[in-house]
């Protein structure tokens, strides 16, 4: 069974003609000056979303879902959600990266009430974060010029409901 596998001349001509036509069409489509680019360019569509959603709750002025950049940090989220005055940000790293769908809870700092009397501009109660020291009061602009702030330079912790009586400086005669 010795079969002859060679092609006849007309079969070779058909194959060469088909290959030639395909080669010619390839050249025409590749180098045709009239087939360049589409006339209108669509906006780029990203496979990965450029914004992510995060959920913020707790001591912020704008709680809820926020859309932030994919590379956003905790500070970026705080800028959008706006931390409230009673927010406890001591344990929050502003440079930490945010993940898609992350729930961010901003804790409230426990506050105490301290009453100021004596050489103060106005006798009133002041809200201070729990753990504040007596010396923290001296930095507030609540005292008269003649107030004796030396006794406020102590590191002792303030107690809730405490009354602080600030004396006037003794003047020499």
C-alpha positions as CSV (number, residue, x, y, z in Angstrom):
1,X,0.0,0.0,0.0
2,X,2.2,2.6,-1.2
3,X,0.1,5.7,-1.7
4,X,1.3,8.7,-3.5
5,X,0.7,11.8,-1.1
6,X,1.9,14.4,-3.5
7,X,-0.5,17.1,-4.8
8,X,-1.3,17.7,-8.4
9,X,-0.2,21.0,-10.0
10,X,-3.7,22.5,-10.0
11,X,-4.0,21.8,-6.3
12,X,-0.7,23.5,-5.6
13,X,-1.9,26.5,-7.6
14,X,-5.1,26.7,-5.6
15,X,-3.1,26.7,-2.3
16,X,-0.7,29.3,-3.5
17,X,-3.5,31.5,-4.7
18,X,-5.4,31.3,-1.4
19,X,-2.2,32.1,0.5
20,X,-1.5,35.0,-1.8
21,X,-5.0,36.5,-1.4
22,X,-4.7,36.3,2.5
23,X,-1.2,37.9,2.4
24,X,-2.5,40.7,0.1
25,X,-5.6,41.4,2.4
26,X,-3.3,41.5,5.4
27,X,-1.1,44.1,3.8
28,X,-4.0,46.2,2.6
29,X,-5.6,46.3,6.1
30,X,-2.3,47.0,7.9
31,X,-1.0,49.8,5.7
32,X,-4.2,51.4,4.4
33,X,-4.0,55.1,5.3
34,X,-7.9,55.3,5.4
35,X,-8.1,52.6,8.1
36,X,-6.4,54.4,11.0
37,X,-8.2,54.9,14.3
38,X,-11.8,55.2,15.2
39,X,-13.1,58.8,14.9
40,X,-14.5,58.9,18.4
41,X,-12.4,57.8,21.4
42,X,-14.4,56.2,24.2
43,X,-13.4,57.2,27.8
44,X,-11.0,54.7,29.4
45,X,-12.8,51.9,31.3
46,X,-10.8,50.6,34.2
47,X,-11.0,47.0,35.1
48,X,-10.3,48.0,38.7
49,X,-12.5,50.7,40.2
50,X,-10.7,53.9,41.0
51,X,-13.0,54.7,44.0
52,X,-14.0,52.5,46.9
53,X,-16.8,52.7,49.4
54,X,-16.0,52.9,53.2
55,X,-18.5,53.1,56.1
56,X,-17.8,55.6,58.8
57,X,-19.7,55.8,62.1
58,X,-19.1,57.2,65.6
59,X,-17.9,60.6,66.6
60,X,-18.0,62.3,63.1
61,X,-20.2,65.0,61.6
62,X,-20.9,63.1,58.4
63,X,-21.4,59.4,59.2
64,X,-22.4,56.9,56.5
65,X,-21.0,55.6,53.2
66,X,-18.2,57.7,51.6
67,X,-16.6,57.2,48.2
68,X,-12.8,57.7,48.4
69,X,-9.9,57.2,46.2
70,X,-8.5,53.6,45.9
71,X,-5.2,54.8,47.6
72,X,-7.0,56.8,50.4
73,X,-5.6,57.0,53.9
74,X,-7.4,57.3,57.2
75,X,-6.7,61.1,57.1
76,X,-8.5,61.3,53.7
77,X,-11.6,59.6,55.2
78,X,-11.4,61.9,58.3
79,X,-11.3,64.9,56.0
80,X,-14.5,63.8,54.3
81,X,-16.4,62.5,57.4
82,X,-15.1,65.4,59.6
83,X,-14.2,64.2,63.1
84,X,-16.3,65.7,65.9
85,X,-14.8,67.6,68.8
86,X,-15.4,64.7,71.1
87,X,-13.7,62.2,68.8
88,X,-10.9,60.2,70.3
89,X,-8.2,60.1,67.6
90,X,-5.3,59.0,69.8
91,X,-5.3,55.4,68.6
92,X,-6.0,56.2,64.9
93,X,-3.1,56.2,62.5
94,X,-3.8,58.9,59.9
95,X,-1.4,57.3,57.4
96,X,-3.0,53.8,57.4
97,X,-4.4,52.6,54.1
98,X,-8.2,52.1,53.7
99,X,-9.7,48.9,52.2
100,X,-12.8,48.5,50.1
101,X,-15.9,48.1,52.3
102,X,-14.0,48.9,55.5
103,X,-16.1,49.9,58.5
104,X,-14.4,52.7,60.4
105,X,-15.6,53.4,63.9
106,X,-14.4,56.7,65.5
107,X,-14.8,56.4,69.2
108,X,-16.0,59.2,71.4
109,X,-13.6,60.5,74.1
110,X,-15.2,60.5,77.5
111,X,-15.7,64.1,78.8
112,X,-15.7,65.5,82.3
113,X,-17.1,68.8,83.5
114,X,-15.0,71.2,85.6
115,X,-16.3,74.4,87.1
116,X,-14.0,77.5,87.1
117,X,-14.4,80.3,89.6
118,X,-12.3,83.2,90.9
119,X,-10.0,85.1,88.5
120,X,-11.7,84.0,85.3
121,X,-13.2,86.1,82.5
122,X,-16.5,84.3,83.0
123,X,-17.5,81.8,85.7
124,X,-18.6,78.7,83.8
125,X,-18.3,75.0,83.5
126,X,-15.8,73.6,81.0
127,X,-15.9,70.3,79.1
128,X,-12.5,68.6,79.2
129,X,-11.5,65.1,77.9
130,X,-11.3,62.5,80.7
131,X,-7.7,62.2,81.8
132,X,-7.0,65.9,81.4
133,X,-4.6,67.4,83.9
134,X,-4.8,70.6,85.9
135,X,-2.1,72.1,83.7
136,X,-4.3,71.7,80.6
137,X,-6.6,74.4,82.0
138,X,-3.8,76.9,82.0
139,X,-3.6,76.7,78.2
140,X,-7.2,77.8,77.9
141,X,-7.9,81.5,77.3
142,X,-10.4,81.8,80.2
143,X,-8.4,83.6,82.9
144,X,-7.9,87.3,83.8
145,X,-4.5,88.8,83.4
146,X,-4.1,89.0,87.2
147,X,-4.9,85.3,87.7
148,X,-2.3,83.3,89.6
149,X,-1.8,80.3,87.2
150,X,1.2,78.9,89.2
151,X,-1.1,76.5,91.0
152,X,-2.5,75.2,87.7
153,X,1.0,74.0,86.6
154,X,0.5,70.6,88.3
155,X,0.2,67.3,86.5
156,X,-2.6,65.9,88.6
157,X,-5.7,64.7,86.8
158,X,-9.0,66.6,86.9
159,X,-12.1,64.9,88.4
160,X,-15.6,65.1,87.0
161,X,-17.6,67.8,88.7
162,X,-14.5,69.4,90.3
163,X,-14.6,73.1,91.2
164,X,-11.3,75.0,90.5
165,X,-11.0,78.3,92.3
166,X,-8.3,80.5,90.7
167,X,-6.9,83.1,92.9
168,X,-5.5,86.5,91.9
169,X,-1.7,87.2,92.1
170,X,-0.6,88.9,95.3
171,X,0.7,92.4,94.6
172,X,3.5,93.9,96.6
173,X,2.9,97.3,98.2
